Structures are given as structure tokens and as C-alpha cells.
């Protein structure tokens, strides 16, 4: 029942105030998150909840299969505000095993508009076809392509002028690639942290403005 959601909401707000009477008053004046989360829209990957952060502590952008397109003004606007106004110190690109977007691409199944969104994933599949085909089953291929996707999307974040200009300004900013397991609730760092332009190929490096 949709009305249950509003009842849940009132109960949640009351619990917050009970623990910390000034909680909403303080949050309503400003937000100062240190982290930007770019994750999948999948309902099983609730960003704040899985990293134990309260409202005000995590700036969040989610889309199907946590893809960072160089011309997606939604994601880029979120990144610009996070980097230049909120001055977040970390951008976490978090994918998840068993991602439906990745599975759809591997199966060649059509969904409609989403197929256009998933276009870069088909490119990735094509680039890694031999490695993927060598894996024992479809679940293994899905999980491997999920990992490949997260690393590439973290690189895409680092390749944006927004991030490179932050580094040119000596603003501390680290990009992380994580993956979350639906089966055990554990998020893992893929050890793909990018904290400066050195990790970018020459073709992707931009001079300071
Ligand atoms: Co997903």
C-alpha cells in the first residue's frame, strides 16, 4: 500500500529526531558530503544504507548499470555540483554483481530505450569477447563484465574535464571503483583508485585551461 510508505516515513523521521533532536534542523541549513556515489539504479543496491552513511553524507547519482557517458548532462551536472560546489574528496563508482543491464547485453535481449543507454556495455563486451567466452557459464560472464564495466566507468569519470580541472587546481579528489555483491551484501574495492592524471592515457589528458 502506498500509504504505508508515508507512515514508514513519519516513523523514520521520528526515530531520527529521537536520537538527535537537531538532525533535520541542521541538515536543512546545508549539506557537506565528502563522497559522491555513482551506482546502479537497481533497487537492491541502496547507496547510503550499504555504506552506513546518514542523509547529508553521500551525494548520489544512480542510473541503469552505473554508466558514465561523456555527454550525459544528468550525470555530468551531478559531478560538477559535487566537485565544484560541494568539493567532495572521493567519487565512488560502484557496480554490482548480477547486474541486469550487463546480463541483458550479454544475452542480446532487447528492452527498448534502455538498449541505447546500454550501448557502451555492448562495446565493452565486444572488446573482451575472448576473455568472456572462456568463462564457464553465463553468471561468471555477467560478473566479469560487471567488474570490467566499473573500472571503465571510473576511468570515464577521471577522463572528464571536470575531474581533470579539479586536479589542475590541486583539489584533492580520488576516484574509486567498487563492486557490491547482492548475495552477501559486501562491497569490494577493485583497487583501481585514480587520484591524478598520471593514470590516464596521453590521448585523454587535458591541459590546464
Ligand atoms: Co545493475
Boltz pocket constraint, residues with backbone or C-beta under 6 A from the ligand:
constraints:
  - pocket:
      binder: B
      contacts: [[A, 40], [A, 41], [A, 42], [A, 63], [A, 64], [A, 65], [A, 66], [A, 96], [A, 98], [A, 99], [A, 100], [A, 101]]
      max_distance: 6.0
